[in-house]
Amino acid sequence: MERLIAIPKVDKGTGEEVAKAASASLLEWDISDKIVAMSFDTTAANTGRKNGACALLQQKLGKDFLWLACRHHIHEVLCGDVLKALFGKSSGPNVELFHRFQQHWPKIYKSAYKPCNDSRLTSDLLSLKCEAVTFFRTALISESGSLPREDYRELLELSLIFLGEIPQRGVRFRAPGAFHHARWMAKLLYVLKLNLFKDQFRLTEHEATSCLEFGLFAVLIYCKDWTTNTNSCDAPINDLSLIQLLTKYKTSSPVISTVGLREMGRHLWYLG
């Protein structure tokens, strides 16, 4: 069965405190001998070789586990690093550009959206575009449970609209929601909408260029990998595929390629 064991509160987020709370919960349920793997986000407090929660939990329970770093957490970092490289660092907890767009949203004519018309989509990036469109359409009609939340569906539908396609449910736009850095999905949803309505919203030249580059990266490379990375057994082949795409993407955007490959390189330790 699937069961939520505990959500223990700890005084400090140190590896020792987390490992102590986790081991206590497992012992309380008398299932410590049945644990074979653990999933976690890749903060130092979890993954530290000596004082990380993962290593300490193994010591407390006297056995080794298979380490399954959360693929979504890894790819959230990838998304954030690419956004930062294109737009620059933010000085606060919120993204000011997204805030401006949210305030302007009531003035937007939703029927007057304009898909991306970048010339690269009909030349260098044409094959990636065709692959992306096929994947998005298949994922949206799939009944495999790959879209556990509505914002996942919104992301795939926006990606199709961005590429000039019509989703099965038709063209629809949700009002922009929370835009703080903690809600990482906002980075993708906001930038795609900014691209679609750039003619109705004032952008600086730098913002317009960054929105375009990030939008292309999102729909051609990132979204497919994000949607398919929930299966930990497929992590190696999915990561290899993403690395290959990022390497080839250097001809279109050296910045995105360099930042993406650097971030993926930091999270390949699990292969050992």
GUVO-147071 format. One record per residue: residue in three letters; x, y, z of N, C-alpha, C, O, CB in turn. Coordinates in steps of 0.05 Angstrom, whole numbers, plus 5000, padded with zeros to 4 digits. Glycine has a CB too. Layout:
BEGIN
ALAXYZXYZXYZXYZXYZ;...
# end
This chain:
BEGIN
MET501749765000500050005000501850255000504250235005498150005024;GLU500550474994502050734995501150875021498750915025501450904970;ARG503050965037502351075063504251305070506751275067502450855085;LEU503151525079504751735090505451675119503651655136503352015088;ILE508051625124508851535151508851755171507751735193511651405149;ALA510051985164510252205184511252455170512552445149512152125207;ILE510552685183511652945175512853065200511653245211509553135161;PRO515052965210516153055235517253335234518353425214518352865244;LYS516853485256517953755258520653745272520953615292515953935274;VAL522653885261525253885272526054175280525154365266527353765253;ASP527554205301528354475310530254605290530154845286529654455337;LYS531954445278533954545259533954365235533654125237536754575272;GLY534554475211534554315187537254195182538154185159533754485164;THR538654115202541353985199540953695191538853575195543054015224;GLY543153585180543053305173542453125197541052925194545653225160;GLU543653185219543353025244540453025253539352815260545153125266;GLU539153265253536453285263534453135244532653005253535653575265;VAL534953165218533153035198533452735200531552585199533753135170;ALA535952635201536452355203535252235228534152015228539452295201;LYS535452385250534352295275531352265274530252065283535152485298;ALA530052465262527152455260526252235241524252095247526052735250;ALA527652205219526851995200527251715212525451545209528552025174;SER529451665225529951405237527951345259527051115262532751385248;ALA527151545274525251505296522551425284521151245295524951765313;SER521751545262519151485250519151195239517251055241518551685227;LEU521451125226521550855215521550635237520350425234524150825198;LEU522950695258523050505280520250485294519450265303525150585301;GLU518950705296516250715308514350535292512650395304515150995310;TRP514550535266512850375249513950095245512649925233512450505222;ASP516350045256517549775254517949685225517349455219515949575270;ILE518949865209519349795180522249865171522749855147517349945163;SER524049915190526749995182528149775166529849835150528350065207;ASP527449525171528749305157527749265129528849115113528449045173;LYS525549415122524349385096525149615077524449605053521349375098;ILE526549815087527350045071529649965053531649855062528150285089;VAL529350025027531549955008532550204993534750194982530549754988;ALA531050424993531950664979530750904992528850895007531050644949;MET531951134986530851384997531051604975533051614960532351475023;SER529051774974528951994955529252254971528252274993526351994938;PHE530552454959531152704974531852924954532652864932533452654994;ASP531653174963532653394946535653424953536553334973531153664951;THR537053544935540053534935541353764950543353874941541053524907;THR540153844973541554044989543853915004543853665008539554175010;ALA545754075012548153965026547353835052548653635061550154195032;ALA545253935065544353815091543453525087543453365106542153975103;ASN542653455063541753175057544053015046544452785054539453185037;THR545653125028547552965012550452975022552152845011547453054984;GLY550953135043553753145053554852875060553452705071553853325078;ARG557352825053558552555056558852475085558652245092561252545042;LYS559352675103559752615131557352685149556552535166562252755141;ASN556252925144554153025162551453055148549653175159554953295173;GLY551252945124548652965110546652765121547452555132549052905080;ALA544052835119541952665131541952385119541452185133539252795126;CYS542652355093542552095080544651905092544151675098542952125050;ALA547152015094549251845105548751785134549251555143551951995102;LEU547851975150547351925178545051735183545051575202546752195192;LEU542951745165540751555168541651275163540751085177538451635148;GLN543451235144544550965140546050865164545750635172546450975115;GLN547551045177549050965201547150895223547650695237550851195210;LYS545051045227543250995249541750735246541150595266541251225252;LEU541150665221539650415216541450185209540549955207537750455193;GLY544050235207546050025203545849875176546349635175545649825224;LYS545150025155544949895129545250115107544750345112542349735125;ASP545950025083546150205060543550215044542250005042548550135042;PHE542950445033540550475016541350564988543550664984538650675029;LEU539550514969539950634943539050924945536850984953538350474921;TRP540851104936540251394937538851474911540051454890542851554942;LEU536451574914534951664890534351964893532252044904532251504887;ALA536152134885535752414886533352494870532952404847538252574877;CYS531652664881529152744868529752874842531053084841527452924886;ARG528752764820529352874793528053144790529153324777528352684771;HIS525753184802524353444799525953664813526153884802521553434811;HIS527053614836528653814850531153884833531854124832529553714878;ILE532353684821534753734804533953914781535454104774535953474795;HIS531753854768530954014745529854284752529854464735528953854729;GLU528854314776528054584785530554764786530454994778526754574813;VAL532754654796535254804797536254874769537155104765537454644813;LEU536054684751536854734723535154964711536255144699536454484706;CYS532554954715530755164705531555434717531655634703527855104711;GLY531955444743532655694757535355814748535556054744532755654786;ASP537255644743539955734735539855854706541156054701541955504736;VAL538355724689538055824661536656094662537456284648536555624643;LEU534556124678533056374680534956594690534856814680530656344698;LYS536456534710538256724722540356814702541157054701539556614747;ALA541356624686543456694667542356874645543857044635544556434654;LEU539856844638538657004616537657274626538057484613536356854603;PHE536357284649535057524659536757674679536357914684532457454672;GLY538657544692540257664713539057594740536857484742540357964709;LYS540557654761539757584788537457764797537358004790542057604807;SER535657654814533457814825534257904853535657764868530857644826;SER533458144860534258264885532258204908532758274931534458554882;GLY530158064902528158004923526957734919527657584901525958214923;PRO524957664936523757404935521857374911521057144904522157344960;ASN521057594899519157584876520557664850522657804851516757764881;VAL519457594828520557664802518957914792516557894786520357434781;GLU520258144791518958394786517558394758515358504756520858624787;LEU518858274738517658264712514958114713513058204700519558124692;PHE514857894727512357744730510257904745507857884738512957474744;HIS511058054764509258224779507958434761505558474762510658354803;ARG509558554745508558754726506558624706504458744701510858884710;PHE507158394697505458254678502858174691500658204678506858014666;GLN502858084716500458004730498658254733496158224730501157884757;GLN499758484739498158724743496958814716494758924716499958954754;HIS498258754694497358834668495358634655494058704636499758874650;TRP495158404666493658184654490758264648489758184627493657944673;PRO489258404665486458474659486258634633484058644621485258634681;LYS488358764624488258934600488958774575488858874552490159164603;ILE489758524578490558354556488158244541486258144553492358124566;TYR488158264514486158144497487057854492488957804476485658304470;LYS485757664504486657384504486557264476488157094469485057224523;SER484757364459484457254432486557354413486857264391481657314421;ALA488057554422490057684404492857584410494857724407489957994407;TYR493157334419495757224424497257174398496057144377495556954441;LYS499857164400501557114376503656904383505356944400502857374366;PRO503556674369505556464373508356564366508656764353504756214357;CYS510256414374513056484367513456454337512756244325515056304383;ASN514656654325515256644297518256664291519056754270513856874282;ASP519856574310522756584307523556414283522656184280524256494332;SER525256514266526056374241527456114246527355934229527756554224;ARG528656084269530055834275528255594277529055364273531655864301;LEU525655644283523755424285523055304258521955084257521155524298;THR523755434237523355324210526055244197526055164173521955524192;SER528155254212530755174201532255004221531854764223532455424194;ASP534055124237535854964255534254814276535054594284537755154268;LEU532054924286530654804308528054664299526454584315529855014328;LEU527754624273525354494262524954214273522654144280525354494232;SER527054054273526753774282525953764312524353604320529253624277;LEU527153944328526453954356523454044360522053934377528254144372;LYS522654224343519854314344517954084338515954054353519354554325;CYS518453934317516653714310516553504332514453394338517653584283;GLU518853444343518953244365517453344389515953194402521853184373;ALA517653604395516353714418513353714415511853634433517254004423;VAL512353784391509453794386508353514389506253474401508953904357;THR509653314377508753034379508552944408506652824417510552854363;PHE510653014423510752934452508453064467507052934483513452994464;PHE508153324464506153474479503353364474501753324492506253764473;ARG502753314449500053204441499652934454497452874464499753194411;THR501652764452501452494464501052504494499352364505503952324457;ALA502652674507502452704536499752804546498752724567504752884547;LEU498652984530496053104538493752914536491652954549495553354521;ILE493952714518491752524516492352264530490652074530491152474486;SER494652244542495452004556493851964582493052154595498452014562;GLU493451714589492051654613493951514633493051374651489551474608;SER496451564630498451424646498951564673500451464689501051414631;GLY497551784678497951924703500452094704501452164725498051734725;SER501452164680503952324679503452624685505352774687505252294652;LEU500852694687500252974692498652994719496253014719498553104669;PRO500152974741498752954767497453214776495753214794500752874788;ARG498253444764497153704772496253854748497253814726499153864789;GLU494454044752493354194730495454384717495354444693490954354739;ASP497354484733499354664722501254514703502454644685500954804744;TYR501554254706503054094686501654104659502854134638503353804696;ARG498954064660497354074635497554354623497854384599494453994641;GLU497354554640497454834630500154874616500255004595497055034652;LEU502254774627504954814616505154684588506154814569507054694634;LEU504054444585504254314559502454444538503154464515503454014562;GLU500054534547498354674528499554944520499355014496495554724541;LEU500655094538501955344531504355294512504855454494502955484556;SER505755074516507955014498506954964470508255054450509454764508;LEU504754824467503554784440502755044428503255094404501154594442;ILE501455214443500555474433502955644425502855784404498855624454;PHE505055644441507555784435508655704408509755874393509555734457;LEU508355444401509455344376507455364353507955264331510255054380;GLY505255494358503355544336501255324332499955314312504755584311;GLU500955144352499054924350496654984367496655174384500354664359;ILE494554824364492054854379491754604397491454384386489554894361;PRO491754624423491254394441488554274436486754404425491654474470;GLN488254024445485753874441483454024454481154024444485953594452;ARG483854154477481754294491481354574481479754724491482354304521;GLY482854644460482654914449484555104463486055034482479855014452;VAL484555354454486355554466484955684490482755794487487155774445;ARG486255674512485255794537487555894553489755774552483455604553;PHE487156104569489356214585488356254613486356384618490356474572;ARG489856154632489256204660490556464669492656544658490355964678;ALA489356604687490456844698493056784712493256584726488556994717;PRO495156944709497756894722497356884752496057054764499757104714;GLY498656684765498456654793500856754808502056954801497956364800;ALA501556604830503856684847506356694830506856534812504256484870;PHE508056894836510456934820513056944836515057044826510157194804;HIS512956854861515456854877517256624868516356434855514756824907;HIS519756644875521756454866521156174876521855974862524556534876;ALA519856144899519355874910517455724891517655474890518155904938;ARG515655854877513955714859515355704832514855874814511055854857;TRP517055514828518855504805517255474779518155574758520855274808;MET514955344780513355304755512555574743512055594719510855134761;ALA512355784760511556044750513556144729512756294711511356244774;LYS516056074732518056164713517356084685517556234666520856054720;LEU516455834682515655734656513055844646512855934623515555424656;LEU511055844663508355934655508356234648507156314628506355884677;TYR509756394664509756674659511256744634510356904618511056824683;VAL513556624630515156694606513756614580513856764561517956554607;LEU512356384580510956314556508656504550508156574527509756024559;LYS507256594571505156794567506257064559505057204542503456824593;LEU508557134570509857384562510457384532510257584518512357434578;ASN511357154522511957124494509457154477509457284456513356864488;LEU507357024486504857024470503457294469502057354450502956814482;PHE503957454490502657724491504657954491504058164502500857734515;LYS506957904480509058114481508258364467509358584473511658004470;ASP506458344447505658584433503658754449503158984442504358514407;GLN502658644471500758794488501958874515500558964533498258634492;PHE504558824518505858884543508558994538510058894521506058624561;ARG509259204552511859344547514159184560514259144584511759624559;LEU515959104542518358964551520859114541520759234519518458674539;THR522959114557525459234548526559044527525758814524527459284571;GLU528559134512529758964491531058724504530858494494531859124475;HIS532358764527533558534541531458344551531858094548535258644565;GLU529258434562527158264572525858104549525357864552524958424586;ALA525458234526524258104503526057874493525157654487523658304481;THR528657934490530557734481530757504500530757274492533357864477;SER530857564526531057354547528557184547528756934550531557474574;CYS526157304544523657154544523656954520522856724523521257344542;LEU524557054497524556884473526456644477525656414472525457044449;GLU528856694486530856484490529956284511530256044507533556604497;PHE528856384533527956204554525556044544525255804551527256354580;GLY523756174529521456034519522155804500521055584502519656224504;LEU524055854482524955644464526255414480525755184474526955754444;PHE527855484499529155274516527055114530527254864532531055404536;ALA524955244541522955104556521354904539521054674546520955304568;VAL520454994515518754814499520254614483519254394478517054984480;LEU522754674475524254494458525954294473526554074463525954644439;ILE526754364498528554194513527454114540527453874547531254324516;TYR526554314555526054264584523454124590523553934605526054534598;CYS521254204578518654104586518353794582517153664599516454244570;LYS519453694560519353404556520853254577519853064588520453334528;ASP523253354584524853214604523553234631523553044647527653344605;TRP522353464638521053494663518653304666518253184687519953784667;THR517153274645514753104645515452804648513952654660513053144620;THR517752724637518452444637520352354659521152124660519552374610;ASN521252544676523352474694522452364721524052334739525152704699;THR519852294724518852194749519651904754519651804777515852224751;ASN520351764733521151474736524151464741525751514723520351314710;SER524851394766527651394773529251184758531651224753527951344803;CYS527950974749529350764734530450874707532450784696527550524728;ASP529051074697529751194671531551434674532351554654527351274656;ALA532351504698534051744703536551744686537151954673534751764732;PRO538151524684540551534669540151594639541551764628542051274671;ILE538251464626537751504598536551784593537151914573535951284586;ASN534751864611533552134608535652354611535752544596531352174628;ASP537452324630539552514634541452524611542352734602541052464660;LEU542152294600543952284577542652424553544052564539544651984570;SER540052374549538652504527538652804530539152954511535852394525;LEU538252894555538153184560540953304556541153524544537253244589;ILE543053164564545753264560546453284531547753474522547753084574;GLN545553084515546053094486544553334474545753474457545052834473;LEU542053384482540553614471541953874478542154054462537653604482;LEU542753904504544054144512546654194497547454414491544554144542;THR548053974491550654004476550054094448551454274438552053724476;LYS548053984435547454064408546254354407546554494387545453874395;TYR545054434429543654694430545654924432544955154430541854704454;LYS548254864434550255064436550255244411550955484414552954944440;THR549555144388549555304364547255514365547455714352549155124339;SER545155454380542955644382543255834406542656064403540355494385;SER544355734428544755894452547055794468546655604484542155914469;PRO549355904464551755814480551255854510552255684526554155974472;VAL549856064518549356114546547655884559548455774580547956384550;ILE545455824547543655614557545155344557544855194576541155594541;SER546555284536548055034534550055014556550254804570549355004507;THR551655224561553755214581552655184609553555024625555455464579;VAL550655354615549455344642548055074647548254964668547455574645;GLY546554984627545154724630547054494634546554324652543454674606;LEU549154474619551054254621552554274648553054064660553054264598;ARG553154514657554454544683552654444706553654304724555254834688;GLU550154514704548254434725547854134725547754004746545654574722;MET547554014701547153724700549653574710549453364722546553634672;GLY551953694704554453564713554753544743556053364753556753714702;ARG553453734757553553724786551853504798552153434822552553994797;HIS550053384782548253194793548552914780546652754780545353284790;LEU550852854770551252594758552652394777553352174769552952624734;TRP553052484802554452314821552952044826554151844834554952454847;TYR550352054822548751814828549551584810549051354816545751874825;LEU550751644787551551434768553751254780554151024771552551554742;GLY555051354801557151194814555951004835557450854848559151374826;
# end
